[in-house]
Amino acid sequence: MSPPLLKLGAVLSTMAMISNWMSQTLPSLVGLNTTRITTSDTLTQISPKEGWQVYSSAQDPDGRCICTVVAPEQNLCSRDAKSRQLRQLLEKVQNMSQSIEVLNLRTQRDFQYVLKMETQMKGLKAKFRQIEDDRKTLMTKHFQELKEKMDELLPLIPVLEQYKTDAKLITQFKEEIRNLSTVLTGIQEEIGAYDYDELHQRVVSLETRLRDCMKKLTCGKLMKITGPITVKISGTRFGAWMTDPLASEKNNRVWYMDSYTNNKIVREYKSIADFVSGAESRTYNLPFKWAGTNHVVYNGSLYFNKYQSNIIIKYSFDTGRVLAQRSLEYAGFHNVYPYTWGGFSDIDLMADEIGLWAVYATNQNAGNIVISQLNQDTLEVLKSWNTGYPKRSAGESFMICGTLYVTNSHLTGAKVYYSYSTKTSTYEYTDIPFHNQYFHISMLDYNARDRALYAWNNGHQVLFNVTLFHIIKTEDDT
């Protein structure tokens, strides 16, 4: 083969390499090797899941290449993975841009050579026509050689046209990659200031400062009650439901005790959601019937008033046994000193941030409320306070931070009317209203972990939110 044909062979080889490179290398560089390329006007919609994806490429009606990048769904918990994927994708695009640049230089060089070849071919074709018109003046041999050379060059013409199209496509690829790189760089700069590691450190620091601040808070004073939130409608008009204020954050078991007497069955649910759906996990058959609705679960045990007595029972849910029982000296029972609604609610057991309490009345205190702090293990009375508020005039009561709050009624229009501080042994009259939505409250207890009041309101299990006023302790406070 003559030197010009050798050069043409080299060009054809180069174009074959380019064609092969474009069909194999480019898709893998832009993430298209696992996605079918469509040439239609509409691209298949693909939702991103885990990371940035370049998922399709096509040409628009003007011949421009279109590459589509799908950003990942925003998820604060996985921001570190998205940031790393973004950096990897940006590096990949930069590498691809460099490869395209090298290819472009090589293509432009070969393209200039091909243009020269095209000019020569056109001149040769014109000359051949002229020779053909005057072939009688030339030797038959020379004519045949020229004819053969022309036949060899003719297939190159459509190849040249395709090569020009491919060269234009490469230029468009360069422009698209340049734009993509600019966009990704901008995104990286935008979210780079909020790198996950930095955010995590800021959250940890904030949590530490919050804990330190909480340690400086004194026990709160009740300022407001909001709600209620209706959790469930079940059971009779009277009953009790509760969670353990000393349970861990992952332990959200609920205990349910329907009716105020003639019952020994306690129902347990693994969570509030199970309680609402009725997915009961376990039942306990107590050794004694209970009186009233003023029971409390505290540190894994149930404390309740034994029916027709002033005896307090401590029952372990873990062992199914009675761990302790003790008579509450002088305490009235069996509707001698109940709340206004009756129901054998003479002895009210409750818990707060300080510990376990019993609220009741005695003849010695003229039927007025007595507050006793109990030892949670032995049920021994540690200390007692005599108030001047008649037990039978109270609708319900609950303890928050060592202060007893008493409602004036169990019916519509009820409000927190009276409070007694065991810290200062003083009382005050208050006016804190709350919405008695279902008209009849037979149980109202504070849960220190949830900072909420659990209530049984005429067969409705409801929650009230409370607002407490805190005083921050200084270093001078003891």
C-alpha positions in Angstrom: 0.0 0.0 0.0 1.3 3.5 -0.9 2.1 6.0 1.9 -1.2 8.0 1.6 -3.2 4.8 2.1 -1.0 3.9 5.1 -2.0 7.2 6.6 -5.6 6.6 5.8 -5.3 3.2 7.5 -3.9 4.9 10.6 -6.8 7.3 10.6 -9.3 4.5 10.3 -7.6 2.7 13.2 -7.7 5.8 15.3 -11.4 6.3 14.6 -12.1 2.6 15.5 -10.2 3.1 18.7 -12.2 6.3 19.4 -15.5 4.5 18.6 -14.6 1.6 20.8 -13.5 4.0 23.6 -16.7 6.0 23.4 -18.9 2.8 23.5 -17.0 1.3 26.4 -15.0 3.8 28.4 -17.3 6.9 28.4 -20.4 5.0 29.8 -18.3 3.6 32.7 -16.8 7.1 33.4 -20.2 8.8 33.7 -21.9 5.9 35.4 -23.9 4.7 32.3 -22.5 1.2 31.9 -25.3 -0.3 34.0 -28.1 1.9 32.5 -29.7 1.6 29.1 -29.2 4.8 27.1 -32.3 6.2 25.5 -32.4 8.5 22.5 -36.0 9.5 23.0 -37.0 13.0 24.2 -38.1 11.6 27.5 -35.7 10.1 30.0 -36.8 7.4 32.4 -37.3 8.8 35.9 -35.1 7.1 38.5 -35.3 8.1 42.2 -31.9 8.3 44.0 -31.5 6.2 47.0 -28.1 6.0 48.4 -25.8 8.4 46.5 -25.2 10.6 43.5 -25.9 8.9 40.2 -25.3 9.8 36.6 -27.9 7.5 35.2 -28.7 8.5 31.6 -27.4 10.2 28.4 -29.0 11.2 25.2 -28.9 13.7 22.4 -31.4 16.5 22.0 -32.8 17.6 18.6 -29.8 19.9 18.1 -27.3 17.1 18.6 -26.2 18.2 22.1 -25.3 15.5 24.6 -27.4 15.5 27.7 -26.2 13.8 30.9 -28.5 13.6 33.9 -27.2 13.6 37.5 -29.7 12.6 40.3 -28.9 14.0 43.8 -29.5 11.7 46.8 -32.4 12.1 49.1 -31.6 14.4 52.0 -31.1 12.4 55.2 -29.4 14.0 58.1 -28.4 10.7 59.7 -26.4 9.6 56.5 -24.9 13.0 55.6 -21.4 11.7 56.1 -21.9 9.0 53.4 -23.5 11.5 51.0 -20.5 13.9 51.5 -18.0 11.1 50.7 -20.0 10.0 47.7 -20.1 13.6 46.4 -16.3 13.9 46.8 -15.8 10.6 45.0 -18.2 11.7 42.2 -16.4 15.0 41.8 -13.0 13.3 41.5 -14.5 10.9 39.0 -15.8 13.8 36.9 -12.4 15.6 37.1 -10.6 12.5 35.9 -13.1 12.1 33.1 -12.6 15.7 32.1 -8.8 15.1 31.9 -9.4 12.0 29.7 -11.7 13.9 27.4 -9.1 16.7 27.1 -6.4 14.3 26.0 -8.8 12.6 23.6 -9.8 16.0 22.2 -6.2 17.0 21.5 -5.6 13.8 19.7 -8.9 14.1 17.8 -8.2 17.6 16.7 -4.8 16.6 15.4 -6.2 13.7 13.4 -9.2 15.7 12.3 -7.0 18.3 10.6 -5.2 15.6 8.8 -8.5 14.1 7.6 -9.7 17.5 6.4 -6.6 17.7 4.2 -7.3 14.2 2.9 -10.8 15.2 2.2 -9.6 18.2 0.1 -7.2 15.9 -1.8 -9.9 13.4 -2.4 -12.2 16.1 -3.9 -9.4 17.3 -6.1 -8.6 13.8 -7.2 -12.2 13.1 -8.0 -12.4 16.2 -10.2 -9.2 15.3 -11.9 -10.4 11.7 -12.4 -13.5 13.1 -14.2 -11.4 15.2 -16.4 -9.2 12.3 -17.2 -12.1 10.1 -17.9 -13.4 12.6 -20.4 -10.1 12.6 -22.2 -9.1 9.0 -21.5 -8.1 8.5 -25.1 -5.1 10.7 -24.5 -3.8 8.7 -21.6 -2.4 5.2 -21.4 -4.9 2.5 -20.3 -2.6 1.4 -17.5 -2.5 4.8 -15.8 -6.2 5.2 -16.0 -6.7 1.8 -14.4 -4.4 2.7 -11.5 -6.2 5.9 -10.8 -9.5 4.1 -11.0 -8.4 1.6 -8.4 -7.1 4.3 -6.0 -10.5 6.1 -6.3 -12.3 2.9 -5.5 -10.2 2.6 -2.4 -11.0 6.1 -1.3 -14.7 6.1 -1.9 -15.7 4.1 1.3 -13.8 6.7 3.3 -16.3 9.5 2.5 -19.2 8.3 4.8 -16.6 7.4 7.5 -15.3 11.0 7.3 -18.9 12.3 7.8 -19.4 10.1 10.8 -16.0 11.2 12.2 -17.0 14.8 12.0 -20.2 14.0 13.9 -18.3 12.1 16.5 -15.8 15.0 16.9 -18.7 17.4 17.4 -20.2 15.0 20.0 -16.9 15.0 21.9 -16.9 18.7 22.0 -20.4 18.6 23.5 -19.3 16.1 26.0 -16.5 18.4 27.1 -19.0 21.2 27.6 -21.4 19.0 29.6 -18.6 17.7 31.8 -17.4 21.3 32.4 -20.9 22.3 33.5 -21.3 19.2 35.7 -18.0 19.8 37.4 -19.0 23.4 38.1 -22.3 22.4 39.6 -20.7 19.6 41.8 -18.1 22.0 43.0 -20.7 24.5 44.0 -22.7 21.8 45.9 -19.6 20.6 47.6 -18.8 24.2 48.7 -22.3 24.6 49.9 -22.5 21.5 52.1 -18.9 21.3 52.9 -19.4 23.8 55.8 -21.8 21.3 57.3 -19.8 18.1 57.2 -21.3 15.3 59.2 -18.3 15.0 61.5 -18.5 18.7 62.4 -22.2 18.5 62.9 -21.8 15.4 65.2 -19.3 17.2 67.3 -21.6 20.2 67.6 -24.5 18.0 68.7 -22.3 16.2 71.3 -21.1 19.6 72.6 -24.7 20.8 72.8 -25.9 17.7 74.6 -23.1 18.1 77.1 -23.9 21.7 77.8 -27.6 20.8 78.1 -26.9 18.1 80.7 -24.7 20.5 82.6 -27.5 23.1 82.5 -30.1 20.5 83.6 -28.0 19.7 86.6 -28.3 23.3 87.7 -32.1 23.2 87.6 -33.9 22.9 90.9 -37.1 21.0 91.1 -39.8 22.7 89.2 -43.0 24.5 90.3 -46.2 23.8 88.4 -47.3 26.7 86.3 -49.6 25.3 83.6 -51.5 22.2 82.5 -52.3 21.7 78.8 -54.2 19.0 76.9 -55.6 16.5 77.2 -54.3 14.1 74.6 -56.7 11.2 74.2 -54.6 8.0 74.0 -57.4 5.4 74.1 -61.0 4.7 75.1 -61.4 1.5 77.0 -62.6 -0.1 80.2 -65.2 1.2 82.8 -65.6 4.8 84.1 -63.0 4.1 86.7 -59.5 2.7 86.5 -55.7 3.4 86.3 -53.0 3.2 83.7 -49.3 4.1 84.1 -45.7 3.7 83.0 -42.6 3.4 85.2 -40.9 6.8 85.8 -37.6 5.0 86.6 -37.6 2.8 83.5 -34.9 3.3 80.8 -35.6 5.2 77.7 -36.1 2.0 75.7 -38.5 0.5 78.3 -41.9 2.0 77.6 -44.1 -0.7 79.1 -47.7 0.3 80.0 -49.7 -1.2 82.9 -53.5 -1.1 82.9 -55.8 -1.7 85.9 -59.6 -1.5 85.2 -62.1 -0.7 87.9 -61.6 0.4 91.5 -62.4 -2.8 93.3 -63.1 -6.5 92.9 -60.3 -7.0 90.5 -56.8 -8.6 90.6 -55.8 -8.6 86.9 -53.0 -6.2 85.7 -52.5 -6.0 82.0 -49.1 -5.2 80.5 -48.2 -3.7 77.1 -44.8 -3.3 75.6 -45.4 0.2 74.4 -47.9 3.0 74.1 -48.5 1.8 70.5 -49.3 -1.7 71.6 -51.5 -0.3 74.3 -53.5 1.7 71.7 -53.8 -1.3 69.4 -54.6 -3.7 72.2 -51.5 -5.9 71.7 -51.3 -7.2 75.2 -47.9 -8.8 76.1 -48.6 -10.2 79.6 -51.1 -10.4 82.4 -50.5 -10.6 86.2 -52.9 -12.1 88.7 -52.2 -10.3 91.9 -52.5 -12.2 95.2 -54.9 -9.6 96.6 -57.7 -7.4 95.2 -56.9 -3.7 95.1 -58.9 -0.7 96.4 -59.3 2.5 94.5 -57.4 3.7 91.4 -54.4 5.4 93.0 -51.7 2.8 92.3 -48.2 3.5 91.1 -45.5 1.5 89.2 -42.0 2.5 90.5 -38.7 0.9 89.7 -40.2 -2.3 88.3 -42.7 -2.9 91.2 -46.4 -2.1 91.6 -47.5 -0.4 94.8 -51.2 -0.6 95.6 -53.7 -0.5 98.5 -55.0 -3.9 99.6 -58.8 -4.1 99.4 -60.7 -3.3 102.7 -57.5 -2.4 104.6 -54.9 0.3 105.0 -52.1 -2.1 104.0 -49.8 -1.1 101.2 -48.5 -3.9 99.0 -45.3 -3.9 96.9 -45.5 -6.5 94.1 -42.6 -7.3 91.7 -43.5 -7.7 88.1 -40.2 -9.6 87.5 -40.7 -12.3 90.1 -44.4 -12.3 90.4 -44.1 -12.1 94.2 -45.1 -9.7 97.0 -41.8 -8.1 98.1 -43.2 -6.1 101.1 -46.4 -5.1 102.8 -47.1 -2.7 105.6 -50.0 -1.1 107.4 -50.2 2.7 107.0 -50.9 3.7 110.6 -54.1 5.6 111.3 -54.9 5.9 107.6 -58.6 5.8 106.8 -59.8 3.2 104.3 -62.9 1.8 102.6 -64.5 5.1 101.8 -63.9 6.8 105.1 -61.7 9.5 103.6 -61.9 9.1 99.8 -61.7 11.8 97.1 -65.0 13.5 96.1 -65.8 10.8 93.6 -65.6 7.9 96.2 -64.4 4.6 94.8 -62.4 3.5 97.9 -59.8 6.2 97.0 -58.8 6.8 100.6 -55.1 6.0 100.0 -53.3 7.6 97.0 -49.8 6.2 96.2 -47.7 8.3 93.9 -44.1 9.0 92.8 -42.1 12.1 91.7 -38.5 13.2 91.3 -37.8 12.7 95.0 -39.3 9.3 95.6 -42.4 7.4 96.7 -45.3 9.0 98.6 -48.6 8.1 100.2 -51.4 10.7 100.5 -54.3 9.9 102.9 -56.3 11.2 105.8 -56.5 10.3 109.5 -58.8 10.9 112.4 -55.9 12.5 114.3 -55.6 15.1 111.6 -59.4 15.7 111.5 -59.8 14.1 108.1 -57.4 16.5 106.5 -54.7 15.3 104.1 -51.5 13.7 105.4 -48.5 13.4 103.2 -46.0 10.6 104.0 -42.7 9.8 102.2 -42.1 6.1 102.0 -39.1 3.8 101.8 -39.5 2.1 98.5 -38.1 -1.2 99.7 -39.6 -1.6 103.2 -42.6 0.8 102.8 -41.6 2.4 106.1 -42.8 5.9 106.6 -39.7 8.2 106.5 -41.5 11.5 107.4 -45.0 12.8 107.4 -46.6 16.3 106.9 -50.1 17.2 108.2 -52.0 19.7 105.9 -55.2 21.6 106.6 -57.0 20.5 103.4 -60.0 18.1 103.8 -59.4 14.9 102.0 -63.1 14.5 101.1 -63.1 17.9 99.4 -60.3 17.1 97.0 -61.1 15.9 93.5 -57.6 14.3 92.9 -54.0 15.1 93.8 -50.4 14.5 92.6 -46.8 15.2 93.6 -44.2 17.2 91.6 -40.8 17.8 93.2 -42.0 17.2 96.7 -45.0 19.5 96.4 -48.6 18.1 96.6 -51.0 19.7 94.1 -54.8 19.2 94.9 -57.7 19.7 92.5 -60.9 21.1 93.8 -63.2 18.7 91.9 -63.3 15.6 89.7 -66.0 17.2 87.5 -66.1 19.8 84.7 -64.5 23.1 85.8 -61.8 21.3 87.9 -58.6 23.2 88.6 -55.5 22.9 90.8 -56.7 24.8 93.8 -54.2 24.1 96.6 -50.5 23.1 96.9 -48.4 22.0 99.9 -44.6 22.1 99.8 -42.9 19.4 101.9 -39.6 21.3 101.6 -40.9 24.4 103.4 -43.9 22.9 105.2 -46.0 25.7 103.7 -49.2 25.8 101.6 -50.8 28.2 99.1 -54.0 28.5 97.2 -53.5 28.3 93.4 -55.6 28.8 90.3 -54.3 26.5 87.6 -57.2 25.4 85.3 -57.2 22.3 83.0 -59.6 20.9 80.5 -61.7 18.1 82.0 -62.8 17.0 78.6 -64.8 13.9 79.6 -66.3 15.3 82.8 -65.2 12.7 85.4 -61.6 12.1 86.5 -61.0 9.1 88.7 -57.2 9.0 88.5 -54.6 11.7 88.0 -50.8 11.0 88.5 -47.6 12.7 87.6 -44.8 10.9 85.7 -41.4 12.5 86.3 -39.8 10.8 83.2 -42.5 11.9 80.8 -43.2 15.3 82.5 -46.9 14.5 82.1 -50.0 13.8 84.0 -51.6 10.4 83.4 -55.4 10.5 83.8 -58.4 8.2 83.6 -61.3 10.4 82.4 -64.6 8.7 82.3 -63.3 5.6 80.4 -60.8 7.6 78.4 -57.0 7.2 79.0 -55.6 10.7 78.5 -52.3 12.6 79.0 -51.8 16.2 80.2 -48.7 18.2 79.5 -47.3 20.3 82.4 -45.2 23.5 82.4 -42.8 23.8 85.3 -40.9 26.9 86.5 -37.3 26.1 87.3 -34.7 28.1 89.2 -31.1 27.7 88.1 -28.8 27.0 91.1 -25.7 29.1 91.5 -22.4 28.0 92.9 -23.3 29.7 96.2 -26.4 27.5 96.6 -26.0 24.4 98.7 
